[in-house]
Amino acid sequence: MASPDPEDDLPEPPSLRFLRILVTVLTAVMIAGIIGILGLIWHRYSNARAPLPEVITLPDGTTASAYTQGTDWYAVITADDRILIFDRATGKLRQEMRIEPGE
């Protein structure tokens, strides 16, 4: 049978107790900081909107049914099955394509 270690009964030095508390507090602050940073990233990107033009002027008689964008252009799909591609900087119509029905 092993004899009890006499060092087990000694009180913990104050500097060691302070160090243990300091490490525990630092761990808690780091965990809270990481959670906070992740929360800010989530909040920023969940509310992020793509930069849309302020006004999209469509030709008369057209109704938009969908919208998409690229780096320097945006496209509007109309209800009468056309794709209108506009220049992002000028807002002018670059290209118009008719969508033909599939067979």
N, C-alpha and C positions, 0 to 999 in steps of 0.2 A: 504494500500500500504506500502511495506517495505521500510524503509529508507536505502540508500546506506551505505555500510560498509566503515567507514573511513580508514580501513587498506588496502582496495583495491587500494587506490591512493598512498600508500607509495612505494618508490623505493625498489627494491630487494637488500638485503645486498650483498656486493661483495663476501663474503665467501659462501653464498648460490648459487650464480651464478657460482662460481668456482666448487663447489660440483656437480652442475647439469651438467656442461661440462665434468667433470671427469667421472661421471657415464655414460654419453652418449659415451664418447671415450672408456671406458672399455667395454661397450656392443658391440660396433663396432669391437673392437679387438677380443673379444671372438667369435663373429659370424665369423669373418675372419679366426680365428684359427681353429674352427670346420670345416669350409669349406675346409681349407687347409689340415687338417688331413684326412678328408674323401677323398679328391682328391689324397693324397699320398697312402691311402689304396687301392683305386680303381686302381691307376696306377700300384701298386705293384702286385696286384692279377690279373689284366687283362693281364699283360705281363708274368706272372709266367708260367713256363713250368715244367712239371714233370721231375724228374731226369732220363734221358734215358741213357742206356749204350752207350759208345762211338762207339763200333763196335758190330754189331750182325752178327755172322757167321752162316749162314743157310747151311743145307746140299746141296750138289750139285744138281742142277736141280729144286730147289724150288724157288718160287717167293712169297714174302709176300704180303698179301692183307689187313691185319689188325694187330693191335698191342694193347696189354693191359698189365697192370702190377699190381702186388700186393706188399706187403711189402718186401718180399725177393725173388721174382720171377718175370719173365715177360713172356708173351706168344705171339707167332706169329701165326696168322692164315694164312695158305698158300693158294695159288690159286687152289691146288688140294685137297682141303677140309680136311686138317689135322691141328691139333692144336699142336704146339711145345712149351713145357713149359721149360724154361731155369732158372737156378739158377742165381740170380743177382750178387752174390759175385764172383762166378767162371766162369760164362758164359757157363757152361756145360749143355747139354740137360738132363733135369730131367725126362720128360715124353713126350710121343707122343701119340696122340689120333686121330683116323680117324673119321670123321663126316659122318655118314651113311645118305643117303637120306630118307626123311620121306615118309610115305605111304599116 
